[in-house]
Amino acid sequence: MPGLHPRPEQKQWQPPVTFLDDMAALATALDRIITRENALALENRLMDIGALAPEKTKIAVDYDRHARALKADPAKLHAASDETRGRLRAAVQSLEGKLEENRMLLGAAKDVSEGIVKAAARAASEARAPTIGYAPKSTAKARPVAATATIALDKRV
C-alpha cells in the first residue's frame, strides 16, 4: 500500500564537512537509541523496545542514505579534515559496537522465547498423550510423537 511508508524528504547538497558532521550526528543519535534498546533488553523489557522503532527507523534511513551517498562519492571523505574524519570514524565504531551487543542481546532473548514456546508445546503434547497400561486407572502416558503439537510462532520477540 503506497501510504504506509512515506518517502523521506530528500536533503539538499551539503559541503563535505557538513555532510560528514551530519552523518556523525546521525550515527551518534542511532547509537543512543541502540544503547537504550540494549538497556531495555538487559532489564527484560522487550515489549518496550517497540516504542523506539519509529525514531530508530527514521534515523537509520537517514544514516543509510548518507552511507550510500558517501560510498557513491568518496571524495567527500577525502576532502574533509582529519578531525572531521576522526569524529565520523569514532561515531561509526561506537555504533557498530552497540549494534553487535544489540544483536547478541536480542538473539539471546529470541532463543529464550523460542525455548519457552517449545517447552510449552512439549508439555501440551505430553498432557494429551493417551494413557497406557493394563489397569483401567493407569496414569502412565505414552510418549507422544514429536510433531503432534501444532503451534503458530510469532516472529516478534
N, C-alpha and C positions, 0 to 999 in steps of 0.2 A: 504494500500500500504506500503510495507516494508521500502521505502526510506524516508517517510515523517518525522518520528521521530527517528533520530539516537540515538542509545543507549549511555548513558553517560559512560564515562570511569570508570572502577572500581578502587577504591582507594586502595592503599596498607594498610596493617595493621599499625595502629598507637598506640603508648602507650596511656593509658587512659588520661593523662593530655593533650597531644597534640590533641587527639580526641575531648575532651570536649572543648578545646580552639577553635578548628576548628569549632565545632558546634555552639559555642557562636558567632564566627565571622560571620558565615552564618546567624544566627538569626539577628545579627546587620545589616548585608547587606540587608536582606529581610525587616527589619524594616525601613531602609532608603528609599527603593523603595516604600513601602506601604505609608510612610509619604508623598512622592512626589505625589503618586496617590491620596491620600486624599486631598492634596492641589489643585490638578487639579480639583477634583470633587467639592471642595468648590468654585473654580473660574468658575465653569460650563464649563470646557474644557474637557468634557468627551471623545471626539474623540482623544485627545492627550494621553489618558491613554493607548491606544493600543500600543503606541510606547514603553512602558515599559514592555510589555508582554514577549518578548524573554529573557531579562535579568532576569526578575522575575521568569519565568518558570525554567530557568537553576538553579538559586539559590534555588528555592523551591524544586526542585527534589533532589539536593544535601542535603538540610536540612532534607527532608523526609527520605532519605537514612540513614542519621546519627541518626535520631529519631528511626527508625526501628532497627538499629544496637544496639542502647542503650537499647531499650526495650528487645531485644533478649539477651543482655549481660549486665545486670545492675551492674555487678562487676566493670565495667569501671567507673561508677559514684561513687561507694563506695571506689574505690582505689584513687580517686583524693582528693586533699586538700580541706579544707573548702573554701578557697579563690577561687579556680577554680570552685567549685560547685556554689559559690555565684555569680561569673561572669556569668555563664551559666543561673542561675535562673533569674538574673536581665535582661539579654538579652531576655529570653523567655517571661517573664512577660511583658516587654515593647512591644515586638512583638504582643503578644496576645491582648494588649490594642489597638494597632494600627489596628489590624485586625478587632476588634469589631467596631471601629469607621468606618473603611472601609466598613464593612457590612451595617452599618446604612446609610452611605452616598450613596453608590451605590444602596441600596434598595430604598431610597427616590427618587433618580434620575430615577430609573426604574418605580416607581409608578407615578411620574410626566409624564414621557414619555408615559406610557400606558393611563393615563388620557387624554393627548392631542390626542392620536390616537382615543380613544373612542369618544371624543368630535367632532373630525373631521368626524368620521363615522356617528355620530348622525346628524350633520349638513348636510352632503351629503344626508342622508336618508330623512331628512325633506325637502330638496330642491327638491327632486324627487317625493315627495308626490303629489298625484292628487289633483286638486282644487275641492272644494265642494261648493254648493250654487245654488241658482236658477238663478242668473243673469249670462249672458254669460261672463262678465268680472270679475267674482268673484275672489278675491285673497285669500280667506280663504283656508287653506290647511287641508287635512285630517291628523290625527295623524298617522304616519307610524307604521307598525307592527315592534316590537323591532328587529327582526332578518332579516330585509330587506337588510341591507348593508353587503356585503362580503368584508372582508379585510384580507390581509395576514400580519401577525405580524412577525417582525424580532426580535429574542431573544437578539441581540446585543443592548446594551444601551450605 
